[in-house]
Amino acid sequence: MRDKKIKLRSADFTNCKEIYAWRSDRRSRSMFFDDTIPTFEEHRAWFENSLSNVNRTMYVGELGAYKVGVCRFDLNKTESLAEVSINMNPKSRGCGLGKRFLTEGVECYLENNKYDLLAKVKPENIASLNIFKAAGFEPISSNADVITLKRLFKEISFKEVVEEDCDDLFELLKK
């Protein structure tokens, strides 16, 4: 499983029950900011709203027929950023899939969305902190309840090198 690429696809209604099971897992809930387990009907309403929300993107990660987890991006156009959250299939924990899944989810999202990314994690959620840091997020604030991490969108552009660039390029090469 470690060397296969995780396939990402948009979440659809066929994922409603399994994502509910992942959301309802007690260990998962303990890392959520609201640890109350929703009823299935509450989850279903949330899920239907999520699928129709134009500012929310949800990817399901798959290795063959195996579902790895769900990665969600909530766009806030006013602040030009998207908040990222990830919830792994409880059976995926400890398999080294979280970093790969989040990194691939971020890359997929940024292909079509040019925004900074924000994540909020409980300080005791060491696994999530590690996978967000591995995906290029850096802590920007923290308190006893939350660590906020951010990944700036960096668009690379190229230009033709002209003679005036030589000194700058030489200094870069020396470093």
NULO-308908 format. One record per residue: residue in three letters; x, y, z of N, C-alpha, C in turn. Coordinates in steps of 0.05 Angstrom, whole numbers, plus 5000, padded with zeros to 4 digits. Atoms other than C-alpha are relative to their C-alpha. Last residue first. Layout:
N
ATOM,res,nxx,nyy,nzz,caxx,cayy,cazz,cxx,cyy,czz
ATOM,ALA,X,Y,Z,X,Y,Z,X,Y,Z
...
This chain:
175
ATOM,res,nxx,nyy,nzz,caxx,cayy,cazz,cxx,cyy,czz
ATOM,LYS,5012,5009,4975,5495,5603,4952,4993,4970,4999
ATOM,LYS,4980,5001,4979,5543,5615,4895,4989,4989,5026
ATOM,LEU,4984,5024,5005,5489,5596,4844,5022,4998,5022
ATOM,LEU,5016,5023,4992,5442,5648,4874,5016,4974,4997
ATOM,GLU,5001,5001,4970,5496,5701,4870,4984,4977,5010
ATOM,PHE,4974,5008,4990,5509,5684,4797,5000,4998,5030
ATOM,LEU,4998,5029,5004,5435,5688,4781,5027,4989,5010
ATOM,ASP,5018,5014,4981,5431,5757,4811,5002,4970,4998
ATOM,ASP,4989,4996,4974,5492,5782,4773,4983,4985,5021
ATOM,CYS,4976,5016,4996,5467,5752,4708,5012,5002,5028
ATOM,ASP,5004,5020,4980,5396,5779,4710,5025,4985,5009
ATOM,GLU,5003,4987,4974,5412,5844,4673,4996,4980,5023
ATOM,GLU,4973,4993,4990,5436,5802,4614,4999,5012,5028
ATOM,VAL,4987,4979,5016,5367,5772,4603,5026,5008,5014
ATOM,VAL,4977,4988,4987,5337,5707,4626,5012,5021,4982
ATOM,GLU,4975,5003,5014,5269,5693,4596,5022,5015,5015
ATOM,LYS,4996,4979,5020,5214,5690,4646,5027,4994,4987
ATOM,PHE,4975,5000,5013,5184,5636,4689,5002,5023,4981
ATOM,SER,5002,4990,5028,5128,5635,4739,5029,5001,4989
ATOM,ILE,4974,4997,5013,5118,5595,4802,4996,5011,4972
ATOM,GLU,5001,5006,5029,5054,5605,4840,5027,5006,4988
ATOM,LYS,4977,4989,5014,5061,5601,4914,4999,4991,4971
ATOM,PHE,5000,5008,5028,4998,5592,4955,5024,5014,4986
ATOM,LEU,5003,4979,5020,5016,5601,5027,5000,4988,4972
ATOM,ARG,4983,5006,5023,5006,5542,5074,4993,5021,4979
ATOM,LYS,5006,4988,5025,4979,5560,5142,5020,4991,4979
ATOM,LEU,4978,5003,5020,4974,5527,5209,4991,5011,4974
ATOM,THR,5008,4992,5027,4930,5544,5269,5025,4999,4982
ATOM,ILE,4976,4991,5014,4943,5506,5334,4990,5006,4971
ATOM,VAL,4997,5003,5029,4881,5502,5377,5027,5010,4991
ATOM,ASP,5021,5014,5013,4857,5495,5449,5005,4994,4971
ATOM,ALA,5004,5025,4987,4915,5515,5495,4980,4982,4985
ATOM,ASN,5008,4996,4972,4937,5569,5447,4994,4973,5012
ATOM,SER,5009,5022,4983,4971,5571,5380,4991,5010,5027
ATOM,SER,5009,4992,4974,4988,5615,5321,4992,4975,5016
ATOM,ILE,5000,4970,4999,5022,5614,5253,4989,5010,5027
ATOM,PRO,5016,4988,4978,5043,5541,5250,5002,5030,4999
ATOM,GLU,4983,4990,4978,5071,5522,5181,4982,5012,5022
ATOM,PHE,5013,4981,4982,5036,5479,5129,5019,5008,5023
ATOM,GLY,4992,4973,5005,5079,5446,5075,4986,5022,5017
ATOM,ALA,5013,4990,5024,5046,5378,5070,5006,5029,4995
ATOM,ALA,4987,5014,5022,5095,5348,5121,4988,5009,4973
ATOM,LYS,4973,4989,5004,5072,5402,5170,5014,4986,4977
ATOM,PHE,5003,4974,5011,4999,5381,5159,5028,5013,4996
ATOM,ILE,5007,5002,5029,5017,5308,5168,4996,5027,4987
ATOM,ASN,4978,5010,5016,5055,5321,5233,4993,4998,4970
ATOM,LEU,4979,4979,5001,5001,5365,5264,5023,4991,4982
ATOM,SER,5009,4979,5019,4949,5313,5245,5020,5022,4998
ATOM,ALA,5000,5011,5027,4988,5257,5280,4991,5020,4979
ATOM,ILE,4973,5000,5011,5003,5300,5341,5000,4989,4971
ATOM,ASN,5003,5016,5024,4929,5314,5356,5027,5000,4985
ATOM,GLU,4994,5028,4994,4943,5338,5427,4998,4981,4976
ATOM,PRO,4972,5005,4994,4949,5410,5404,5007,4971,5006
ATOM,LYS,4996,5000,4971,4881,5408,5371,5029,4994,5006
ATOM,VAL,4996,5027,4988,4886,5425,5297,5002,5003,5030
ATOM,LYS,5001,4997,4971,4864,5483,5254,5000,4972,5013
ATOM,ALA,5009,5024,4986,4884,5485,5181,5000,5007,5030
ATOM,LEU,4999,4998,4971,4891,5543,5133,4990,4974,5012
ATOM,LEU,5015,5021,4986,4906,5543,5058,5005,5003,5030
ATOM,ASP,4985,5010,4976,4926,5602,5015,4982,4980,5014
ATOM,TYR,5005,4987,4974,4886,5606,4950,5020,4989,5021
ATOM,LYS,4975,4986,4994,4896,5591,4876,4997,5016,5026
ATOM,ASN,5007,4980,4980,4841,5539,4865,5026,5013,5010
ATOM,ASN,5022,4983,5010,4843,5495,4803,4993,5023,5019
ATOM,GLU,4999,5000,5029,4909,5457,4811,4979,5020,4989
ATOM,LEU,4986,4976,5009,4910,5478,4884,5003,5001,4970
ATOM,TYR,5017,4976,4996,4856,5426,4902,5014,5025,4988
ATOM,CYS,5024,5002,5018,4894,5368,4870,4983,5026,5003
ATOM,GLU,4991,4996,5028,4960,5388,4903,4976,5000,4981
ATOM,VAL,4992,4972,5003,4926,5395,4971,5008,5006,4971
ATOM,GLY,5024,4984,5000,4892,5327,4964,5005,5030,4997
ATOM,GLU,5013,5003,5026,4957,5294,4943,4974,5016,4998
ATOM,THR,4983,4987,5020,4993,5323,5004,4987,4998,4972
ATOM,LEU,5003,4971,4997,4935,5303,5050,5016,5015,4978
ATOM,PHE,5028,4992,5007,4932,5232,5024,4997,5030,5001
ATOM,ARG,5003,5002,5029,5008,5222,5024,4972,5010,4992
ATOM,LYS,4983,4980,5013,5015,5248,5095,4996,5000,4970
ATOM,GLY,5009,4973,4995,4956,5208,5120,5015,5021,4986
ATOM,LEU,5016,4990,5022,4975,5142,5088,4991,5029,5003
ATOM,GLY,4984,4981,5016,5032,5120,5133,4985,5012,4977
ATOM,CYS,4991,5014,5025,4993,5058,5157,5018,5019,4983
ATOM,GLY,4975,5013,4995,4984,5082,5229,5012,4986,4976
ATOM,ARG,4982,4988,4980,4911,5099,5220,5025,4983,5003
ATOM,SER,4976,4989,5013,4880,5073,5156,5021,5011,5019
ATOM,LYS,4983,5023,5007,4829,5028,5191,5026,5009,4986
ATOM,PRO,4986,5009,4977,4800,5091,5224,5018,4976,4994
ATOM,ASN,5014,5025,4994,4784,5118,5154,5015,4989,5024
ATOM,MET,4991,5026,5011,4820,5184,5158,4980,4978,5007
ATOM,ASN,5009,5021,4982,4789,5252,5169,5006,4973,4986
ATOM,ILE,4996,5027,5010,4822,5313,5138,4989,4981,5021
ATOM,SER,5002,5020,4978,4808,5386,5145,5002,4973,4987
ATOM,VAL,4996,5028,5007,4829,5446,5103,4995,4982,5024
ATOM,GLU,4993,5015,4976,4806,5518,5109,4999,4970,4992
ATOM,ALA,5018,5024,4996,4809,5554,5043,5010,4986,5025
ATOM,LEU,4988,5024,4989,4837,5624,5035,4980,4978,5002
ATOM,SER,4983,5013,5020,4824,5689,4999,5015,4976,5011
ATOM,GLU,4973,5001,4989,4796,5723,5061,5020,4987,4981
ATOM,THR,4995,4974,4987,4731,5744,5028,5029,5002,5010
ATOM,LYS,4991,4981,5021,4733,5682,4983,5007,5027,5012
ATOM,ASN,5009,4974,4990,4728,5635,5044,5011,5021,4980
ATOM,LEU,4990,4975,5011,4734,5566,5012,4987,5024,5013
ATOM,ASP,5021,4980,4998,4722,5504,5054,5011,5027,4992
ATOM,PHE,4990,4973,5004,4768,5447,5032,4976,5019,5001
ATOM,ARG,5020,4979,5006,4753,5376,5056,5014,5027,4999
ATOM,CYS,4986,4974,4997,4796,5313,5055,4981,5022,4990
ATOM,VAL,5013,4978,5013,4762,5245,5065,5016,5025,5007
ATOM,GLY,5011,4979,4983,4794,5179,5082,4987,5021,4983
ATOM,VAL,4980,4991,4981,4832,5118,5056,4988,5020,5019
ATOM,LYS,5003,4971,4995,4775,5082,5020,5019,5008,5022
ATOM,TYR,4997,4992,4972,4798,5013,4995,4998,5030,5003
ATOM,ALA,5027,4997,4989,4771,4993,4926,5000,5010,5029
ATOM,GLY,5018,5021,5011,4838,5006,4893,4972,5005,5010
ATOM,LEU,4980,5018,5009,4874,5053,4940,4986,4976,4990
ATOM,GLU,5003,5029,5004,4824,5108,4947,5026,4987,4992
ATOM,GLY,4975,5013,5010,4822,5179,4974,4995,4970,4999
ATOM,VAL,4997,5026,4988,4755,5215,4978,5025,4988,4988
ATOM,TYR,4988,5022,5015,4757,5288,4961,5000,4975,5017
ATOM,MET,4993,5024,4984,4711,5342,4987,5011,4978,4982
ATOM,THR,4990,5022,5017,4707,5412,4959,5007,4977,5018
ATOM,ARG,4988,5024,4986,4665,5465,4994,5008,4980,4979
ATOM,ASN,4975,4992,4987,4651,5535,4967,5013,4978,5015
ATOM,VAL,4980,4993,5021,4599,5512,4916,5027,5008,5012
ATOM,ASN,4987,4975,4993,4559,5478,4972,5023,5006,4981
ATOM,SER,5011,4979,5016,4516,5424,4941,5012,5027,5005
ATOM,LEU,4998,5007,5028,4557,5365,4966,4989,5022,4982
ATOM,SER,4971,4999,5008,4566,5396,5034,5003,4995,4971
ATOM,ASN,4993,4972,5002,4491,5409,5042,5029,5003,4990
ATOM,GLU,5014,4989,5024,4477,5336,5026,5006,5029,4996
ATOM,PHE,4986,5011,5024,4531,5315,5076,4987,5010,4974
ATOM,TRP,4974,4987,5003,4505,5360,5131,5013,4992,4974
ATOM,ALA,5007,4973,5007,4433,5334,5121,5026,5016,4995
ATOM,ARG,5011,5001,5027,4459,5262,5121,4994,5029,4990
ATOM,HIS,4977,5004,5018,4501,5275,5183,4990,5001,4971
ATOM,GLU,4985,4975,4999,4441,5303,5221,5024,4998,4980
ATOM,GLU,5017,4980,5014,4399,5243,5198,5014,5027,5000
ATOM,PHE,4997,5004,5028,4455,5195,5219,4984,5021,4984
ATOM,THR,5017,5022,5008,4455,5226,5288,5005,4996,4970
ATOM,PRO,5026,4993,5012,4515,5270,5302,4984,4975,4996
ATOM,ILE,5005,5017,5023,4570,5248,5351,4973,5007,4989
ATOM,THR,5026,5012,4999,4588,5307,5396,4996,4983,4975
ATOM,ASP,4998,5029,4998,4663,5319,5397,4973,4985,5002
ATOM,ASP,5026,5007,4988,4659,5390,5370,4999,4969,5001
ATOM,PHE,5005,4979,4981,4731,5412,5360,4973,4997,5012
ATOM,PHE,5016,4978,5012,4745,5345,5328,4996,5021,5021
ATOM,MET,4982,4981,5012,4803,5303,5356,4985,5023,4986
ATOM,SER,4984,4987,4979,4760,5264,5405,5019,5021,4989
ATOM,ARG,5015,4979,4987,4711,5252,5348,5016,5014,5022
ATOM,SER,5002,4978,5018,4763,5213,5309,4986,5024,5014
ATOM,ARG,4973,4988,5001,4779,5169,5369,5000,5024,4981
ATOM,ARG,4995,4985,4975,4704,5157,5381,5028,5013,5000
ATOM,ASP,4979,5014,4985,4690,5139,5308,5008,5016,5024
ATOM,SER,5012,5009,4975,4627,5176,5288,5020,4984,5017
ATOM,ARG,5005,4977,4983,4661,5216,5233,4990,4992,5028
ATOM,TRP,4974,4988,4993,4690,5153,5202,4996,5023,5019
ATOM,ALA,4987,5019,4982,4622,5117,5205,5027,5012,5009
ATOM,TYR,5013,4999,4974,4588,5178,5176,5014,4982,5020
ATOM,ILE,4989,4975,4987,4641,5180,5121,4986,5004,5026
ATOM,GLU,4973,5006,4990,4622,5107,5106,5013,5025,5013
ATOM,LYS,4999,5018,4977,4548,5122,5104,5028,4995,5010
ATOM,CYS,5013,4989,4977,4551,5184,5059,5003,4981,5025
ATOM,ASN,4981,5000,4978,4602,5158,5009,4987,5008,5027
ATOM,THR,4994,5028,4994,4550,5138,4956,5019,4998,5024
ATOM,PHE,5018,5010,4979,4527,5211,4960,5004,4971,5007
ATOM,ASP,5027,5000,5010,4589,5235,4924,4982,4987,5021
ATOM,ALA,5019,5015,4984,4659,5255,4945,4973,5002,4987
ATOM,SER,5020,4984,4985,4702,5281,4889,4982,4982,5015
ATOM,ARG,5023,4994,5016,4758,5234,4869,4981,5016,5018
ATOM,LEU,5019,4982,4988,4829,5223,4892,4976,5003,4981
ATOM,LYS,5018,4988,5019,4870,5162,4875,4980,5018,5014
ATOM,ILE,5028,4998,4990,4925,5147,4925,4984,5015,4979
ATOM,LYS,5010,4973,4999,4988,5127,4888,4971,5000,5009
ATOM,LYS,5021,4994,5020,5015,5059,4905,4991,5029,5004
ATOM,ASP,4989,4989,5025,5082,5054,4941,4979,5006,4979
ATOM,ARG,4983,4976,4997,5058,5048,5013,5009,5011,4974
ATOM,MET,5016,4976,5000,5000,5000,5000,5017,5025,5000
